[in-house]
Amino acid sequence: MGKMKKAASKENNFEKSLTFIDVIAKISDKSIFVVNEKFQIFYHNEFKLPKLLFYNKKKVNKGEYFLNYIRNEYKNSIALLIKKSFSGRNSSKEINIDNNSETNSFLIKCLPIKERSKIKYVCVSIDDLSEVKKLKDRLDENIINLAETRKLGKLASYKLEYPYGRVIWSQETKNIFGFDLVKNPLNIYELLTFIHPDDKDKIISTIEKSISDKIPFKIIYRFLDGENIKYIQMNGKVDKEEKDSVIISGNLIDVTETKIAEEKIKNILMENSLLLKEIQHHVKNNFQVMLSLLNLQARQIKDPNFFNIFKVTQNRIKTISLIYDKLYQSKEYSQIEFGELVNQIVRHLIYVYNIDPLLITIKIDVDSFYIDLKKAVPCALIVNELVSNSIRYAFPNDSKGEILISLKEKNGAVEMIISDNGIGIPANINYRSTETLGLQLVVTLVNQVDGLVNYEGNSGSKFIITFPL
């Protein structure tokens, strides 16, 4: 009776052990089996089987022969591991499988499980090491690349004890400073003797601000290498706080070549800027000369019709000259503030046509936005043509009237509305196919800016033009 109780107790202990294995196995990231001496499966944690090592079976059945699941080429080696564990030893083996130009690695471990002092089962775990190996290979590659980068890119590291000034320098500082700070170390204050006088205080104040504000710092200073100057970027942050000092760790980068390249680019841009200004100045002057010549020529014209045609041409040239005048005054070379340009065009037309404000009122409502030069010229000419037409034709016989100019930016597009409450375009004239040069020009210019034009003639003239910015 006592022996039966003792056997039952041992059986219960084994069941408890198996329950414990199940709990551990269920939270494991590897496939775990328990097999008996006949290699029959007693337990599996239902973890997905690696396809490269196992046959693709949907379900593992208890009591089935374990090696039936293993691919033929790996059966013998895994069987030997299990047999070794049944002899009382822990056993393990790494299996490498080539798959599409990459190697997948699996670690097989076999541990004996005793029941009543006799090995009755073996626990087999299969751990996929592929991702771990890839990460390790990537880490090794990154370490090699970092070492090469430090060597070629002149990158070094340091640890500074502040305010005492003691520094631990990395070997790469020799590539930056030209002397070996590992064999012949200098403290931070000794190194300052090689720093440009204007940068010394900046280094100390930057470090102290970083300590007080508990933020990383970055500073570029000039290192005096004989008659040459090197630009060194110093990065750092507080790593550790001691009783009466702090440890700052960081790196040093030789950015001399970058700085020289930046200076060259800066000089080229400045030179280009001056050249563009000079070109714009010449263009502006040429327009002024052209307009002066046209004014002289206009005085010789006696026929009123020819004179009006001549004046219209002058206005078109003046409109283009206003664009280059604004470009000359602006810091932008490819864009122009269009709202102010419209105001200038209208002021010019009021002056040229000597408009009586008691007869014709011009109201302007324009947003402030920038437009690129390719669209600025045609859009400015559209404003010139339509406003000129309203001034010249909408209010005959000194009749009173109002001209409205609206320019609004909406969702990446511009809506331009130019309207008047004058007599309008005669009903028998189609503005799209008229022989009038001004309206022909408007239609052509709208097409140039990929725009759309609509006309409403219910009470005067109203042109609605939309185009993308």
SVG drawing of the C-alpha trace seen along z (x, -y; Angstrom):
<svg xmlns="http://www.w3.org/2000/svg" viewBox="-28 -116 81 118">
<polyline fill="none" stroke="black" stroke-width="0.4" points="0.0,0.0 2.8,-2.4 4.7,-1.6 1.5,-2.4 1.2,-5.8 4.8,-6.5 4.5,-5.7 1.3,-7.8 3.2,-10.7 6.0,-10.4 3.5,-10.3 1.9,-13.5 5.3,-15.1 5.9,-14.2 2.5,-15.6 3.4,-18.8 6.7,-19.0 5.0,-18.6 2.5,-21.3 5.5,-23.6 7.2,-22.7 3.9,-23.6 3.7,-27.0 7.3,-27.8 7.0,-26.4 3.8,-28.3 5.5,-31.7 8.7,-30.6 9.6,-31.8 10.8,-28.4 9.3,-25.1 9.4,-22.6 8.7,-18.8 8.8,-16.1 9.5,-12.6 9.8,-9.1 12.4,-6.4 10.5,-5.3 10.7,-8.9 6.9,-9.2 5.6,-12.7 4.4,-13.1 4.0,-16.9 4.3,-19.9 3.8,-23.6 2.1,-24.2 4.7,-26.8 5.0,-27.2 7.5,-24.7 10.4,-26.1 9.6,-25.1 13.2,-24.6 13.7,-22.0 10.3,-20.4 7.8,-19.1 4.8,-21.4 2.3,-19.7 -0.7,-21.6 -0.9,-19.8 1.4,-17.9 -0.3,-14.8 0.5,-13.3 1.9,-9.8 3.1,-10.2 6.7,-9.4 8.7,-12.6 11.2,-12.0 8.3,-11.8 8.1,-15.6 11.8,-16.2 13.1,-16.5 15.1,-13.5 18.5,-15.3 18.4,-16.2 16.8,-13.1 20.0,-11.3 21.7,-14.2 18.7,-15.1 18.1,-11.4 21.7,-11.1 21.2,-14.2 18.0,-12.6 19.8,-9.2 22.7,-11.1 20.2,-12.7 18.6,-9.4 22.1,-8.3 21.9,-11.1 23.7,-14.0 22.5,-17.4 23.2,-17.7 22.9,-20.5 23.8,-21.1 23.6,-24.1 22.2,-23.2 22.9,-25.7 20.6,-25.5 21.4,-27.4 18.2,-29.1 18.2,-31.5 21.7,-32.9 21.3,-33.3 22.0,-30.9 19.4,-30.1 20.6,-28.7 18.7,-26.6 19.9,-25.5 18.7,-22.1 18.9,-21.4 18.0,-18.1 17.5,-17.8 16.8,-14.5 13.7,-14.3 13.7,-11.8 10.8,-9.9 11.5,-7.8 15.3,-8.3 15.1,-6.9 15.2,-8.9 11.8,-8.5 11.6,-11.5 13.8,-14.0 12.8,-17.7 13.7,-18.9 13.8,-22.6 14.3,-24.2 15.5,-27.8 15.6,-29.8 18.8,-31.8 18.5,-33.3 17.3,-36.8 19.7,-36.9 22.6,-36.0 21.4,-38.6 21.4,-41.2 24.8,-40.2 26.2,-40.3 24.6,-43.7 26.1,-44.9 29.5,-43.6 29.2,-45.3 28.2,-48.6 31.1,-48.4 33.5,-47.9 31.8,-50.7 31.9,-53.0 35.6,-52.3 36.2,-53.1 34.1,-56.2 36.0,-57.4 39.2,-56.8 38.3,-58.2 35.8,-60.8 38.0,-62.0 35.6,-61.2 36.9,-60.9 35.4,-60.5 36.3,-61.9 35.4,-61.9 35.8,-65.1 35.8,-65.6 34.7,-69.2 35.7,-71.6 39.0,-69.8 39.6,-69.5 41.0,-65.9 40.2,-64.2 40.3,-60.6 40.8,-60.9 40.2,-58.1 43.0,-57.0 41.3,-58.8 42.1,-62.3 45.5,-62.0 43.7,-62.1 42.0,-65.4 44.6,-67.3 47.7,-65.9 49.3,-64.7 48.7,-61.6 46.6,-62.6 46.5,-59.0 50.3,-58.9 50.6,-62.6 47.3,-63.6 46.3,-67.3 43.6,-68.5 40.9,-70.8 42.6,-74.0 45.9,-73.0 44.0,-72.2 42.6,-75.7 46.0,-77.1 45.6,-75.7 42.1,-77.2 41.4,-80.5 41.2,-83.3 37.7,-84.3 36.4,-80.7 38.0,-79.9 35.3,-81.6 32.6,-80.2 33.7,-76.6 33.7,-77.0 30.4,-78.9 28.7,-76.3 29.9,-73.5 28.7,-75.3 25.3,-76.1 24.9,-72.4 25.7,-71.4 23.3,-74.0 20.4,-73.3 21.1,-69.6 21.0,-69.6 23.4,-68.2 25.6,-70.8 27.2,-71.3 29.8,-73.8 32.1,-74.5 35.5,-76.0 38.7,-76.9 41.7,-74.8 45.1,-76.4 47.3,-73.9 50.4,-75.9 49.4,-78.4 46.3,-76.4 42.9,-76.5 40.8,-73.4 37.1,-73.6 36.2,-71.1 32.7,-70.2 32.4,-69.3 29.3,-67.4 28.7,-66.3 26.3,-65.7 26.5,-65.2 27.0,-61.5 27.5,-61.3 27.4,-63.7 30.0,-63.4 30.1,-65.1 32.1,-68.2 32.4,-67.5 30.6,-66.1 31.6,-63.6 30.9,-64.8 31.1,-62.3 30.9,-63.2 32.7,-63.2 34.8,-65.5 34.4,-65.7 36.7,-67.5 34.3,-69.5 37.0,-71.6 36.2,-70.3 32.5,-70.9 33.2,-74.5 35.4,-75.3 32.8,-73.9 30.1,-76.0 32.2,-79.1 32.7,-78.4 29.0,-77.9 28.3,-81.0 30.7,-83.1 29.3,-81.6 25.8,-82.4 26.8,-85.9 28.6,-86.4 25.5,-85.1 23.3,-87.4 25.4,-90.4 25.4,-89.3 21.6,-88.9 21.2,-92.3 23.5,-93.8 21.6,-92.0 18.2,-93.2 19.6,-96.7 20.6,-96.7 17.2,-95.3 15.5,-98.0 17.6,-100.7 17.0,-99.3 13.2,-99.5 13.6,-103.1 15.6,-104.0 13.0,-102.3 10.1,-104.1 11.9,-107.4 12.4,-106.8 8.7,-105.9 7.7,-109.1 9.8,-111.2 8.3,-109.4 4.8,-109.9 5.2,-113.6 5.6,-113.3 2.3,-111.5 -0.5,-113.8 -3.2,-111.2 -5.3,-110.6 -6.0,-106.9 -2.3,-106.1 -1.4,-108.0 -3.9,-105.9 -2.4,-102.7 1.0,-103.9 0.0,-104.7 -1.4,-101.2 1.9,-99.7 3.8,-102.0 1.6,-100.8 2.3,-97.1 6.1,-97.8 5.7,-99.8 3.9,-96.9 6.7,-94.5 9.3,-97.1 7.4,-97.4 8.0,-93.6 11.8,-93.9 11.8,-97.0 10.2,-95.0 12.6,-92.2 15.5,-94.6 14.2,-95.8 13.4,-92.3 15.6,-89.6 13.7,-87.0 14.8,-86.3 12.3,-83.8 9.1,-85.1 7.4,-88.4 4.8,-89.8 1.9,-90.1 -0.7,-92.1 1.7,-95.1 2.5,-94.8 -1.2,-95.1 -1.5,-98.3 1.5,-99.7 0.0,-98.9 -3.3,-100.5 -1.6,-103.7 0.4,-103.9 -2.8,-103.6 -4.6,-106.3 -1.7,-108.6 -1.4,-107.8 -5.1,-108.2 -5.4,-111.2 -8.5,-109.7 -10.9,-112.1 -11.7,-110.4 -15.0,-112.2 -16.0,-110.4 -14.3,-106.9 -13.7,-105.2 -11.3,-102.3 -11.5,-99.9 -8.8,-97.3 -9.1,-94.3 -6.0,-92.0 -4.4,-89.4 -0.7,-89.5 1.0,-86.4 4.0,-85.5 3.9,-84.3 6.8,-82.9 8.3,-85.1 7.0,-82.9 3.4,-83.7 4.0,-87.2 4.5,-88.7 1.4,-87.3 -0.8,-87.9 0.4,-91.5 -0.3,-92.1 -3.9,-90.6 -4.5,-93.2 -3.1,-96.0 -5.3,-95.0 -8.6,-94.6 -8.2,-97.7 -7.1,-99.8 -10.2,-98.5 -12.5,-99.5 -10.9,-103.0 -11.0,-103.6 -14.3,-102.1 -16.7,-101.4 -17.7,-105.0 -18.1,-107.1 -19.0,-110.8 -17.5,-111.4 -20.1,-109.2 -19.6,-108.1 -18.7,-104.6 -16.8,-102.1 -14.0,-99.6 -13.4,-96.7 -10.2,-94.7 -10.2,-91.6 -7.4,-89.1 -7.8,-86.2 -5.7,-83.1 -7.8,-80.0 -6.5,-76.5 -3.4,-76.9 -5.1,-78.8 -5.7,-82.5 -9.1,-84.0 -8.8,-87.4 -12.0,-89.4 -11.9,-92.6 -15.3,-94.3 -16.9,-97.6 -20.5,-98.9 -20.1,-100.5 -21.7,-99.8 -20.1,-96.4 -19.0,-94.6 -21.6,-94.7 -23.8,-91.5 -22.7,-90.7 -19.0,-90.5 -17.5,-87.2 -14.5,-88.2 -12.8,-84.9 -12.8,-85.4 -12.8,-89.2 -10.3,-90.9 -9.5,-93.4 -5.8,-92.9 -6.3,-93.6 -8.9,-90.8 -7.0,-88.4 -4.0,-89.0 -6.0,-88.3 -7.2,-84.9 -3.6,-84.0 -2.1,-85.1 -4.7,-83.1 -3.8,-80.0 -0.1,-80.6 -0.7,-80.4 -3.0,-77.3 -5.9,-79.4 -9.6,-79.7 -11.5,-82.8 -15.2,-83.5 -17.1,-86.7 -20.4,-88.0 -22.0,-91.0 -25.3,-91.5 -24.5,-94.9 -21.2,-96.1 -18.2,-93.8 -17.0,-91.2 -14.0,-89.0 -13.4,-86.0 -10.0,-84.4 -8.6,-81.5 -5.1,-80.0 -3.0,-77.7 -0.1,-79.2"/>
</svg>
